[in-house]
Amino acid sequence: MKQAKVLTKAELKRVLALCESAQNGHRNRIAILLSHHAGLRVGEIATLVWSDILDREERVKAVFYLKAENTKAGEARQVHLNQTLQKQLKGFYHTLNRFHRVSDPVVQSQKGGPFPANSLCQLFRRIYAAAGIDDATSHSGRRWFITQLAHSGVSPKVIMELAGHKQLTTTQRYIQVDDRMKQQAVELL
């Protein structure tokens, strides 16, 4: 089975810019960022509610826990948010209407409830297609997250834990390698 495309930084920038100009752009941008900058699976994004990521003063946490029932492995895990994603989530939260509750989904459907995971997968496909990116899926962000960490020299064990994988071999399958990267590697010698 063909793996989801890993976007280049330029392609991701184009996708995020497209989100800004589209209907429900802020919501779509947050969904894309949660995938790319937190490595969340589409099913995890679909079940994420504001109370998961906000503290008692309604500030975005740097670290939160995904509930076991909301993860693929059925085990709770930590999610670390970088400052960029924290800022984006804070801004998005403050744009929501005053009737919004912390028990509401972070990424709401147009009907106001949670997105079914399959519908969120379709949304990702439409966003990528609108940006002219072929072979990208809802899993592209997760692959981008893991690939970027690996190419930045982050320990494989750390990446494995951030991804919520139990086996390093699973994490390794997500990392994209191309000829340019191979050439850069041998030039280090």
N, C-alpha and C positions, 0 to 999 in steps of 0.2 A: 504494500500500500504506500502510495506517495505521501511524503510528509508535507505538512503545511509550510508555505513559503515563509522565510524569515525576511522581514522588511529591512531595507537599508535605512539609515538614519534620515536620508532625504525623503524616502517614501513615507516613513512615519510622520515626518514633519508635514508632508502633503496631506496625509489622512487627517491629521489634527486640524490643519487649516480648513479642510473641507467640512469637518464637523462644525466649525465655528459659523459657517455660512448656511448651514442646513437647518431644517425644522428639527427641533429637539436637539440642537447642536451641543449644548452644554452637557446634557445627559449622555449623548453618544460619545463625546470627548472623554467623559469620566469612565465609561465602559471600556474604551480603548486604552486609556491610561492604566486602569486597574489590571488589565491583561498584560500590557507591556512593562509597566513599572513595578508591579507587585507580583507578577507571574501567576495571577489567579486564573483558574479554569472558568469557562463560561458558566458552569453550574454553580460555582462558588460566587461568582459575580451576581448571578440571578437570585441567590438566597441572602445576600448581604443586606443587612438593615443598618440604619444610622446608629442604633444603640450598640452595634458591634464595634464601631470605629470612633464613637464620641465618648469623652469622659463625662463626668457629672455636670461639668460647667459647659458642656456642648462644644468642647475643643477636640479637634482631631488628634487621636493618639498616634504616637510614633510606632507603637507595636500593639496589635490586637490579636485575638484568637478567633479562628474559624471553629465553629462548633463541629463536633464529630459527625453529626448527621448531615452536615453540609459539605463534607469532603468526599472525594472519590474513595479514599482508603478507609473511610469510616473512623478516622482518628482526628481529634482536635489538633490544630497546629497553629504556631505563631505566624503572623504576617507582619513584616517590617515595611514601613512606608518611608520612602525618602522624603526630603523636605519639599521637593517639587510637587510630589503627589499630595502631600499633606496640605500644601497651599491651594492646590487645585480643588481638593475636596472641601476645604474650608470655604473657598469662594463659591463653589456650587451650592453648598448647604445654605449659605446666606442669600442666594438668589431665589430659593424656594419660597412659596407663599407662607404666610403666617399660620396657616392651618395645618402645616406639615408637622408630623409627629416623629419622634425618634424611633418609633416602631415601624415606620414606613421603609420600604425598600430604597436603597441608595439609587438604584437604576430602575425607575418605574416605567411600566408600559403606559401607553397613551390613555388607558382606562384607569390609571392611577394605582394599580396593584403591581404585584411582582411579575416580572417577565418569566414565562416558561423558558427553560434552558434552550429548547429547540428554536423558539422564536428569537431569542437573543443570538443564537448561532446565525440565523437568517439575517438579522440586523447587521452583524459583523460582515457577512458576505456582501450585503448591499453597500455598506460603507466602503469596503475595499474595492468593489467593482466601480463605484462612482468615482473613486480616486484613480481608476485605471490600473489597478494592481491585480494581476492574474495569479491564481493558485494560492491566494491568501485565505485563511479560514479563521474561525474563532480561536484556533490553537496557535496561530502565528505569533500572537503577543507573548504567549508562554515560552515559545521557542526563542523569540527575540530576547526575552528576559534572561533565560539561561545562557544563550550564546554570548550576550553582552557581558555577563558576569565572568564567563569562562575566558573570554578574550581580554578581559581586564585583569586577569591574574588572580581572581578570587579562588580560594581553596575549593577543590571539588566537593569536599565534605560539607562546607558551608553552603555551596550551591544546592547540593542534594537536600539539605535540611530546609532551605528556603523554598524549594520546589515541593517539599512534602513527599519526596520519594524515599523508599526504604532501601533501594539498591542503587549503587553508583552506576551500574550499567544502564539503568533506566535514564538517569540524568544525562549520561554520555550520548544517548541516542538523540537527544534534543539539540545538541551543539552542532551548528553548521560550520563546515570548513570548506573553503574554496582555494583555488590555485594561488591567489594573491596572498592569502594567509600562510600557505605552505612556503611560498618563496620568502616572505618576511621571516619566517621561522628559521630557515636555513641561513639567511643572511646574518643571523645573530652569532653564528659560529666564527 
